[in-house]
């Protein structure tokens, strides 16, 4: 659930679609799902990111650079 992404990656790589579903039951089930997901999350601080090992930073950057965009 979120905003519409109007870019090549979204359309061609991720196969994103936009749908409007006018259903209170559907909205309630999505809300329940998101609340459950959020209950397992925690905020990551910039200090935690900065303290990651160099190899993890390199792998993260490489994965970002290797993602195809057409």
PyMOL Python script that loads the backbone (N, CA, C, O; Angstrom):
from pymol import cmd

cmd.read_pdbstr("""\
ATOM      1  N   UNK A   1       0.848  -1.163   0.000  1.00  0.00           N
ATOM      2  CA  UNK A   1       0.000   0.000   0.000  1.00  0.00           C
ATOM      3  C   UNK A   1       0.894   1.227   0.000  1.00  0.00           C
ATOM      4  O   UNK A   1       1.846   1.310   0.776  1.00  0.00           O
ATOM      5  N   UNK A   2       0.597   2.149  -0.845  1.00  0.00           N
ATOM      6  CA  UNK A   2       1.407   3.351  -0.880  1.00  0.00           C
ATOM      7  C   UNK A   2       1.071   4.207  -2.076  1.00  0.00           C
ATOM      8  O   UNK A   2      -0.015   4.118  -2.648  1.00  0.00           O
ATOM      9  N   UNK A   3       2.025   5.038  -2.440  1.00  0.00           N
ATOM     10  CA  UNK A   3       1.829   5.952  -3.547  1.00  0.00           C
ATOM     11  C   UNK A   3       2.158   5.270  -4.866  1.00  0.00           C
ATOM     12  O   UNK A   3       2.793   4.216  -4.895  1.00  0.00           O
ATOM     13  N   UNK A   4       1.725   5.874  -5.938  1.00  0.00           N
ATOM     14  CA  UNK A   4       1.989   5.357  -7.274  1.00  0.00           C
ATOM     15  C   UNK A   4       3.406   5.753  -7.683  1.00  0.00           C
ATOM     16  O   UNK A   4       3.786   6.917  -7.560  1.00  0.00           O
ATOM     17  N   UNK A   5       4.178   4.798  -8.163  1.00  0.00           N
ATOM     18  CA  UNK A   5       5.525   5.057  -8.662  1.00  0.00           C
ATOM     19  C   UNK A   5       5.485   5.018 -10.183  1.00  0.00           C
ATOM     20  O   UNK A   5       5.242   3.967 -10.777  1.00  0.00           O
ATOM     21  N   UNK A   6       5.723   6.158 -10.807  1.00  0.00           N
ATOM     22  CA  UNK A   6       5.646   6.251 -12.263  1.00  0.00           C
ATOM     23  C   UNK A   6       7.050   6.311 -12.852  1.00  0.00           C
ATOM     24  O   UNK A   6       7.477   7.345 -13.366  1.00  0.00           O
ATOM     25  N   UNK A   7       7.761   5.192 -12.771  1.00  0.00           N
ATOM     26  CA  UNK A   7       9.108   5.126 -13.338  1.00  0.00           C
ATOM     27  C   UNK A   7       9.313   3.765 -13.998  1.00  0.00           C
ATOM     28  O   UNK A   7       8.545   2.831 -13.766  1.00  0.00           O
ATOM     29  N   UNK A   8      10.361   3.662 -14.825  1.00  0.00           N
ATOM     30  CA  UNK A   8      10.615   2.423 -15.565  1.00  0.00           C
ATOM     31  C   UNK A   8      10.836   1.231 -14.649  1.00  0.00           C
ATOM     32  O   UNK A   8      10.332   0.141 -14.919  1.00  0.00           O
ATOM     33  N   UNK A   9      11.581   1.424 -13.569  1.00  0.00           N
ATOM     34  CA  UNK A   9      11.843   0.301 -12.654  1.00  0.00           C
ATOM     35  C   UNK A   9      10.531  -0.258 -12.117  1.00  0.00           C
ATOM     36  O   UNK A   9      10.342  -1.473 -12.077  1.00  0.00           O
ATOM     37  N   UNK A  10       9.636   0.613 -11.710  1.00  0.00           N
ATOM     38  CA  UNK A  10       8.360   0.162 -11.143  1.00  0.00           C
ATOM     39  C   UNK A  10       7.519  -0.592 -12.161  1.00  0.00           C
ATOM     40  O   UNK A  10       6.919  -1.617 -11.839  1.00  0.00           O
ATOM     41  N   UNK A  11       7.474  -0.084 -13.393  1.00  0.00           N
ATOM     42  CA  UNK A  11       6.639  -0.710 -14.412  1.00  0.00           C
ATOM     43  C   UNK A  11       7.265  -1.973 -14.996  1.00  0.00           C
ATOM     44  O   UNK A  11       6.579  -2.981 -15.166  1.00  0.00           O
ATOM     45  N   UNK A  12       8.556  -1.927 -15.305  1.00  0.00           N
ATOM     46  CA  UNK A  12       9.178  -3.005 -16.073  1.00  0.00           C
ATOM     47  C   UNK A  12       9.901  -4.044 -15.240  1.00  0.00           C
ATOM     48  O   UNK A  12       9.975  -5.207 -15.638  1.00  0.00           O
ATOM     49  N   UNK A  13      10.432  -3.654 -14.103  1.00  0.00           N
ATOM     50  CA  UNK A  13      11.183  -4.599 -13.283  1.00  0.00           C
ATOM     51  C   UNK A  13      10.331  -5.153 -12.146  1.00  0.00           C
ATOM     52  O   UNK A  13      10.319  -6.359 -11.901  1.00  0.00           O
ATOM     53  N   UNK A  14       9.625  -4.273 -11.460  1.00  0.00           N
ATOM     54  CA  UNK A  14       8.833  -4.691 -10.299  1.00  0.00           C
ATOM     55  C   UNK A  14       7.393  -5.051 -10.645  1.00  0.00           C
ATOM     56  O   UNK A  14       6.665  -5.588  -9.809  1.00  0.00           O
ATOM     57  N   UNK A  15       6.982  -4.757 -11.874  1.00  0.00           N
ATOM     58  CA  UNK A  15       5.623  -5.057 -12.334  1.00  0.00           C
ATOM     59  C   UNK A  15       4.559  -4.513 -11.379  1.00  0.00           C
ATOM     60  O   UNK A  15       3.585  -5.196 -11.060  1.00  0.00           O
ATOM     61  N   UNK A  16       4.763  -3.276 -10.932  1.00  0.00           N
ATOM     62  CA  UNK A  16       3.811  -2.655 -10.023  1.00  0.00           C
ATOM     63  C   UNK A  16       2.533  -2.276 -10.770  1.00  0.00           C
ATOM     64  O   UNK A  16       2.558  -1.964 -11.961  1.00  0.00           O
ATOM     65  N   UNK A  17       1.438  -2.310 -10.055  1.00  0.00           N
ATOM     66  CA  UNK A  17       0.163  -1.880 -10.611  1.00  0.00           C
ATOM     67  C   UNK A  17      -0.511  -0.951  -9.604  1.00  0.00           C
ATOM     68  O   UNK A  17      -0.124  -0.890  -8.437  1.00  0.00           O
ATOM     69  N   UNK A  18      -1.505  -0.244 -10.068  1.00  0.00           N
ATOM     70  CA  UNK A  18      -2.301   0.616  -9.207  1.00  0.00           C
ATOM     71  C   UNK A  18      -3.720   0.071  -9.201  1.00  0.00           C
ATOM     72  O   UNK A  18      -4.292  -0.221 -10.251  1.00  0.00           O
ATOM     73  N   UNK A  19      -4.275  -0.062  -8.013  1.00  0.00           N
ATOM     74  CA  UNK A  19      -5.642  -0.582  -7.900  1.00  0.00           C
ATOM     75  C   UNK A  19      -6.417   0.239  -6.875  1.00  0.00           C
ATOM     76  O   UNK A  19      -5.861   0.657  -5.859  1.00  0.00           O
ATOM     77  N   UNK A  20      -7.663   0.463  -7.136  1.00  0.00           N
ATOM     78  CA  UNK A  20      -8.566   1.128  -6.198  1.00  0.00           C
ATOM     79  C   UNK A  20      -9.587   0.091  -5.757  1.00  0.00           C
ATOM     80  O   UNK A  20     -10.333  -0.437  -6.581  1.00  0.00           O
ATOM     81  N   UNK A  21      -9.624  -0.200  -4.468  1.00  0.00           N
ATOM     82  CA  UNK A  21     -10.533  -1.228  -3.953  1.00  0.00           C
ATOM     83  C   UNK A  21     -11.417  -0.589  -2.889  1.00  0.00           C
ATOM     84  O   UNK A  21     -10.993  -0.452  -1.742  1.00  0.00           O
ATOM     85  N   UNK A  22     -12.624  -0.201  -3.242  1.00  0.00           N
ATOM     86  CA  UNK A  22     -13.518   0.480  -2.299  1.00  0.00           C
ATOM     87  C   UNK A  22     -14.230  -0.509  -1.373  1.00  0.00           C
ATOM     88  O   UNK A  22     -15.426  -0.761  -1.522  1.00  0.00           O
ATOM     89  N   UNK A  23     -13.490  -1.058  -0.425  1.00  0.00           N
ATOM     90  CA  UNK A  23     -14.056  -2.057   0.481  1.00  0.00           C
ATOM     91  C   UNK A  23     -13.553  -1.822   1.902  1.00  0.00           C
ATOM     92  O   UNK A  23     -12.348  -1.846   2.152  1.00  0.00           O
ATOM     93  N   UNK A  24     -14.461  -1.599   2.810  1.00  0.00           N
ATOM     94  CA  UNK A  24     -14.073  -1.400   4.215  1.00  0.00           C
ATOM     95  C   UNK A  24     -13.450  -2.672   4.793  1.00  0.00           C
ATOM     96  O   UNK A  24     -12.511  -2.598   5.585  1.00  0.00           O
ATOM     97  N   UNK A  25     -13.966  -3.832   4.402  1.00  0.00           N
ATOM     98  CA  UNK A  25     -13.406  -5.102   4.888  1.00  0.00           C
ATOM     99  C   UNK A  25     -11.969  -5.281   4.421  1.00  0.00           C
ATOM    100  O   UNK A  25     -11.105  -5.699   5.191  1.00  0.00           O
ATOM    101  N   UNK A  26     -11.722  -4.964   3.162  1.00  0.00           N
ATOM    102  CA  UNK A  26     -10.366  -5.076   2.633  1.00  0.00           C
ATOM    103  C   UNK A  26      -9.445  -4.100   3.357  1.00  0.00           C
ATOM    104  O   UNK A  26      -8.336  -4.464   3.749  1.00  0.00           O
ATOM    105  N   UNK A  27      -9.898  -2.866   3.535  1.00  0.00           N
ATOM    106  CA  UNK A  27      -9.092  -1.860   4.231  1.00  0.00           C
ATOM    107  C   UNK A  27      -8.784  -2.307   5.663  1.00  0.00           C
ATOM    108  O   UNK A  27      -7.669  -2.106   6.143  1.00  0.00           O
ATOM    109  N   UNK A  28      -9.745  -2.901   6.340  1.00  0.00           N
ATOM    110  CA  UNK A  28      -9.539  -3.364   7.706  1.00  0.00           C
ATOM    111  C   UNK A  28      -8.523  -4.510   7.750  1.00  0.00           C
ATOM    112  O   UNK A  28      -7.698  -4.574   8.661  1.00  0.00           O
ATOM    113  N   UNK A  29      -8.582  -5.408   6.773  1.00  0.00           N
ATOM    114  CA  UNK A  29      -7.629  -6.527   6.770  1.00  0.00           C
ATOM    115  C   UNK A  29      -6.219  -6.035   6.452  1.00  0.00           C
ATOM    116  O   UNK A  29      -5.246  -6.558   6.995  1.00  0.00           O
ATOM    117  N   UNK A  30      -6.099  -5.039   5.582  1.00  0.00           N
ATOM    118  CA  UNK A  30      -4.783  -4.465   5.281  1.00  0.00           C
ATOM    119  C   UNK A  30      -4.240  -3.749   6.518  1.00  0.00           C
ATOM    120  O   UNK A  30      -3.061  -3.879   6.845  1.00  0.00           O
ATOM    121  N   UNK A  31      -5.096  -2.997   7.199  1.00  0.00           N
ATOM    122  CA  UNK A  31      -4.672  -2.311   8.419  1.00  0.00           C
ATOM    123  C   UNK A  31      -4.171  -3.308   9.459  1.00  0.00           C
ATOM    124  O   UNK A  31      -3.140  -3.083  10.094  1.00  0.00           O
ATOM    125  N   UNK A  32      -4.889  -4.392   9.630  1.00  0.00           N
ATOM    126  CA  UNK A  32      -4.494  -5.438  10.592  1.00  0.00           C
ATOM    127  C   UNK A  32      -3.141  -6.044  10.202  1.00  0.00           C
ATOM    128  O   UNK A  32      -2.277  -6.247  11.055  1.00  0.00           O
ATOM    129  N   UNK A  33      -2.969  -6.327   8.926  1.00  0.00           N
ATOM    130  CA  UNK A  33      -1.709  -6.895   8.440  1.00  0.00           C
ATOM    131  C   UNK A  33      -0.542  -5.937   8.698  1.00  0.00           C
ATOM    132  O   UNK A  33       0.517  -6.346   9.175  1.00  0.00           O
ATOM    133  N   UNK A  34      -0.752  -4.653   8.375  1.00  0.00           N
ATOM    134  CA  UNK A  34       0.317  -3.670   8.574  1.00  0.00           C
ATOM    135  C   UNK A  34       0.652  -3.482  10.049  1.00  0.00           C
ATOM    136  O   UNK A  34       1.826  -3.396  10.408  1.00  0.00           O
ATOM    137  N   UNK A  35      -0.355  -3.417  10.900  1.00  0.00           N
ATOM    138  CA  UNK A  35      -0.111  -3.278  12.342  1.00  0.00           C
ATOM    139  C   UNK A  35       0.689  -4.469  12.873  1.00  0.00           C
ATOM    140  O   UNK A  35       1.581  -4.299  13.704  1.00  0.00           O
ATOM    141  N   UNK A  36       0.371  -5.664  12.396  1.00  0.00           N
ATOM    142  CA  UNK A  36       1.120  -6.857  12.812  1.00  0.00           C
ATOM    143  C   UNK A  36       2.567  -6.752  12.344  1.00  0.00           C
ATOM    144  O   UNK A  36       3.490  -7.034  13.108  1.00  0.00           O
ATOM    145  N   UNK A  37       2.768  -6.349  11.093  1.00  0.00           N
ATOM    146  CA  UNK A  37       4.125  -6.183  10.571  1.00  0.00           C
ATOM    147  C   UNK A  37       4.895  -5.127  11.363  1.00  0.00           C
ATOM    148  O   UNK A  37       6.050  -5.345  11.729  1.00  0.00           O
ATOM    149  N   UNK A  38       4.256  -3.980  11.629  1.00  0.00           N
ATOM    150  CA  UNK A  38       4.922  -2.903  12.346  1.00  0.00           C
ATOM    151  C   UNK A  38       5.292  -3.304  13.774  1.00  0.00           C
ATOM    152  O   UNK A  38       6.255  -2.782  14.335  1.00  0.00           O
ATOM    153  N   UNK A  39       4.542  -4.217  14.354  1.00  0.00           N
ATOM    154  CA  UNK A  39       4.844  -4.636  15.735  1.00  0.00           C
ATOM    155  C   UNK A  39       6.158  -5.410  15.808  1.00  0.00           C
ATOM    156  O   UNK A  39       6.719  -5.571  16.892  1.00  0.00           O
ATOM    157  N   UNK A  40       6.658  -5.894  14.661  1.00  0.00           N
ATOM    158  CA  UNK A  40       7.922  -6.631  14.614  1.00  0.00           C
ATOM    159  C   UNK A  40       9.088  -5.758  14.166  1.00  0.00           C
ATOM    160  O   UNK A  40      10.204  -6.248  13.990  1.00  0.00           O
ATOM    161  N   UNK A  41       8.830  -4.470  13.983  1.00  0.00           N
ATOM    162  CA  UNK A  41       9.863  -3.572  13.466  1.00  0.00           C
ATOM    163  C   UNK A  41      10.490  -2.745  14.576  1.00  0.00           C
ATOM    164  O   UNK A  41       9.938  -2.611  15.668  1.00  0.00           O
ATOM    165  N   UNK A  42      11.652  -2.198  14.267  1.00  0.00           N
ATOM    166  CA  UNK A  42      12.279  -1.236  15.163  1.00  0.00           C
ATOM    167  C   UNK A  42      12.998  -0.208  14.313  1.00  0.00           C
ATOM    168  O   UNK A  42      13.385  -0.485  13.178  1.00  0.00           O
ATOM    169  N   UNK A  43      13.170   0.964  14.863  1.00  0.00           N
ATOM    170  CA  UNK A  43      13.847   2.047  14.147  1.00  0.00           C
ATOM    171  C   UNK A  43      15.347   1.799  14.171  1.00  0.00           C
ATOM    172  O   UNK A  43      15.913   1.474  15.215  1.00  0.00           O
ATOM    173  N   UNK A  44      15.981   1.950  13.035  1.00  0.00           N
ATOM    174  CA  UNK A  44      17.435   1.815  12.924  1.00  0.00           C
ATOM    175  C   UNK A  44      18.017   3.225  12.921  1.00  0.00           C
ATOM    176  O   UNK A  44      17.595   4.080  12.143  1.00  0.00           O
ATOM    177  N   UNK A  45      18.978   3.453  13.789  1.00  0.00           N
ATOM    178  CA  UNK A  45      19.573   4.787  13.883  1.00  0.00           C
ATOM    179  C   UNK A  45      20.713   4.938  12.882  1.00  0.00           C
ATOM    180  O   UNK A  45      21.269   3.950  12.402  1.00  0.00           O
ATOM    181  N   UNK A  46      21.049   6.171  12.579  1.00  0.00           N
ATOM    182  CA  UNK A  46      22.161   6.440  11.672  1.00  0.00           C
ATOM    183  C   UNK A  46      23.470   5.932  12.273  1.00  0.00           C
ATOM    184  O   UNK A  46      24.369   5.515  11.543  1.00  0.00           O
ATOM    185  N   UNK A  47      23.577   5.968  13.595  1.00  0.00           N
ATOM    186  CA  UNK A  47      24.778   5.433  14.256  1.00  0.00           C
ATOM    187  C   UNK A  47      24.930   3.931  13.995  1.00  0.00           C
ATOM    188  O   UNK A  47      26.039   3.450  13.762  1.00  0.00           O
ATOM    189  N   UNK A  48      23.819   3.194  14.034  1.00  0.00           N
ATOM    190  CA  UNK A  48      23.877   1.756  13.742  1.00  0.00           C
ATOM    191  C   UNK A  48      24.329   1.505  12.306  1.00  0.00           C
ATOM    192  O   UNK A  48      25.121   0.601  12.038  1.00  0.00           O
ATOM    193  N   UNK A  49      23.821   2.309  11.403  1.00  0.00           N
ATOM    194  CA  UNK A  49      24.206   2.159   9.989  1.00  0.00           C
ATOM    195  C   UNK A  49      25.685   2.472   9.821  1.00  0.00           C
ATOM    196  O   UNK A  49      26.397   1.749   9.124  1.00  0.00           O
ATOM    197  N   UNK A  50      26.149   3.537  10.450  1.00  0.00           N
ATOM    198  CA  UNK A  50      27.554   3.919  10.342  1.00  0.00           C
ATOM    199  C   UNK A  50      28.490   2.902  10.973  1.00  0.00           C
ATOM    200  O   UNK A  50      29.656   2.819  10.587  1.00  0.00           O
ATOM    201  N   UNK A  51      28.005   2.131  11.931  1.00  0.00           N
ATOM    202  CA  UNK A  51      28.840   1.146  12.620  1.00  0.00           C
ATOM    203  C   UNK A  51      28.850  -0.220  11.942  1.00  0.00           C
ATOM    204  O   UNK A  51      29.514  -1.141  12.418  1.00  0.00           O
ATOM    205  N   UNK A  52      28.131  -0.360  10.851  1.00  0.00           N
ATOM    206  CA  UNK A  52      28.143  -1.634  10.127  1.00  0.00           C
ATOM    207  C   UNK A  52      29.538  -1.897   9.578  1.00  0.00           C
ATOM    208  O   UNK A  52      30.268  -0.962   9.250  1.00  0.00           O
ATOM    209  N   UNK A  53      29.907  -3.168   9.479  1.00  0.00           N
ATOM    210  CA  UNK A  53      31.234  -3.497   8.934  1.00  0.00           C
ATOM    211  C   UNK A  53      31.371  -3.022   7.486  1.00  0.00           C
ATOM    212  O   UNK A  53      30.383  -2.902   6.762  1.00  0.00           O
ATOM    213  N   UNK A  54      32.596  -2.759   7.086  1.00  0.00           N
ATOM    214  CA  UNK A  54      32.878  -2.255   5.742  1.00  0.00           C
ATOM    215  C   UNK A  54      32.332  -3.215   4.683  1.00  0.00           C
ATOM    216  O   UNK A  54      31.760  -2.770   3.688  1.00  0.00           O
ATOM    217  N   UNK A  55      32.501  -4.526   4.883  1.00  0.00           N
ATOM    218  CA  UNK A  55      32.041  -5.492   3.881  1.00  0.00           C
ATOM    219  C   UNK A  55      30.537  -5.360   3.650  1.00  0.00           C
ATOM    220  O   UNK A  55      30.068  -5.516   2.522  1.00  0.00           O
ATOM    221  N   UNK A  56      29.775  -5.073   4.714  1.00  0.00           N
ATOM    222  CA  UNK A  56      28.322  -4.949   4.583  1.00  0.00           C
ATOM    223  C   UNK A  56      27.967  -3.685   3.791  1.00  0.00           C
ATOM    224  O   UNK A  56      27.034  -3.693   2.988  1.00  0.00           O
ATOM    225  N   UNK A  57      28.708  -2.613   4.023  1.00  0.00           N
ATOM    226  CA  UNK A  57      28.474  -1.378   3.276  1.00  0.00           C
ATOM    227  C   UNK A  57      28.787  -1.573   1.796  1.00  0.00           C
ATOM    228  O   UNK A  57      28.060  -1.082   0.933  1.00  0.00           O
ATOM    229  N   UNK A  58      29.874  -2.294   1.505  1.00  0.00           N
ATOM    230  CA  UNK A  58      30.262  -2.549   0.114  1.00  0.00           C
ATOM    231  C   UNK A  58      29.213  -3.411  -0.586  1.00  0.00           C
ATOM    232  O   UNK A  58      28.819  -3.116  -1.715  1.00  0.00           O
ATOM    233  N   UNK A  59      28.766  -4.459   0.069  1.00  0.00           N
ATOM    234  CA  UNK A  59      27.749  -5.341  -0.512  1.00  0.00           C
ATOM    235  C   UNK A  59      26.447  -4.572  -0.755  1.00  0.00           C
ATOM    236  O   UNK A  59      25.795  -4.760  -1.781  1.00  0.00           O
ATOM    237  N   UNK A  60      26.078  -3.721   0.175  1.00  0.00           N
ATOM    238  CA  UNK A  60      24.851  -2.921   0.011  1.00  0.00           C
ATOM    239  C   UNK A  60      24.953  -2.002  -1.194  1.00  0.00           C
ATOM    240  O   UNK A  60      24.012  -1.903  -1.982  1.00  0.00           O
ATOM    241  N   UNK A  61      26.078  -1.336  -1.342  1.00  0.00           N
ATOM    242  CA  UNK A  61      26.280  -0.438  -2.485  1.00  0.00           C
ATOM    243  C   UNK A  61      26.316  -1.217  -3.796  1.00  0.00           C
ATOM    244  O   UNK A  61      25.743  -0.783  -4.795  1.00  0.00           O
ATOM    245  N   UNK A  62      26.988  -2.368  -3.793  1.00  0.00           N
ATOM    246  CA  UNK A  62      27.082  -3.176  -5.009  1.00  0.00           C
ATOM    247  C   UNK A  62      25.696  -3.653  -5.445  1.00  0.00           C
ATOM    248  O   UNK A  62      25.374  -3.632  -6.633  1.00  0.00           O
ATOM    249  N   UNK A  63      24.891  -4.075  -4.499  1.00  0.00           N
ATOM    250  CA  UNK A  63      23.537  -4.532  -4.833  1.00  0.00           C
ATOM    251  C   UNK A  63      22.728  -3.391  -5.439  1.00  0.00           C
ATOM    252  O   UNK A  63      21.957  -3.600  -6.375  1.00  0.00           O
ATOM    253  N   UNK A  64      22.902  -2.201  -4.910  1.00  0.00           N
ATOM    254  CA  UNK A  64      22.180  -1.032  -5.439  1.00  0.00           C
ATOM    255  C   UNK A  64      22.637  -0.719  -6.857  1.00  0.00           C
ATOM    256  O   UNK A  64      21.815  -0.442  -7.731  1.00  0.00           O
ATOM    257  N   UNK A  65      23.939  -0.761  -7.086  1.00  0.00           N
ATOM    258  CA  UNK A  65      24.470  -0.440  -8.401  1.00  0.00           C
ATOM    259  C   UNK A  65      24.133  -1.479  -9.452  1.00  0.00           C
ATOM    260  O   UNK A  65      24.005  -1.149 -10.631  1.00  0.00           O
ATOM    261  N   UNK A  66      23.988  -2.728  -9.042  1.00  0.00           N
ATOM    262  CA  UNK A  66      23.739  -3.816  -9.983  1.00  0.00           C
ATOM    263  C   UNK A  66      22.255  -3.961 -10.347  1.00  0.00           C
ATOM    264  O   UNK A  66      21.920  -4.689 -11.281  1.00  0.00           O
ATOM    265  N   UNK A  67      21.380  -3.284  -9.629  1.00  0.00           N
ATOM    266  CA  UNK A  67      19.946  -3.369  -9.924  1.00  0.00           C
ATOM    267  C   UNK A  67      19.686  -2.746 -11.289  1.00  0.00           C
ATOM    268  O   UNK A  67      20.024  -1.582 -11.505  1.00  0.00           O
ATOM    269  N   UNK A  68      19.095  -3.494 -12.209  1.00  0.00           N
ATOM    270  CA  UNK A  68      18.892  -2.953 -13.560  1.00  0.00           C
ATOM    271  C   UNK A  68      17.823  -1.866 -13.594  1.00  0.00           C
ATOM    272  O   UNK A  68      16.770  -1.987 -12.969  1.00  0.00           O
ATOM    273  N   UNK A  69      18.113  -0.823 -14.324  1.00  0.00           N
ATOM    274  CA  UNK A  69      17.141   0.225 -14.604  1.00  0.00           C
ATOM    275  C   UNK A  69      17.148   0.436 -16.107  1.00  0.00           C
ATOM    276  O   UNK A  69      18.204   0.671 -16.695  1.00  0.00           O
ATOM    277  N   UNK A  70      15.996   0.355 -16.730  1.00  0.00           N
ATOM    278  CA  UNK A  70      15.929   0.487 -18.185  1.00  0.00           C
ATOM    279  C   UNK A  70      15.098   1.673 -18.567  1.00  0.00           C
ATOM    280  O   UNK A  70      14.925   1.949 -19.754  1.00  0.00           O
TER     281      UNK A  70
END
""", "prot")
cmd.dss("prot")
cmd.show_as("cartoon", "prot")
cmd.util.cbc("prot")
cmd.orient("prot")
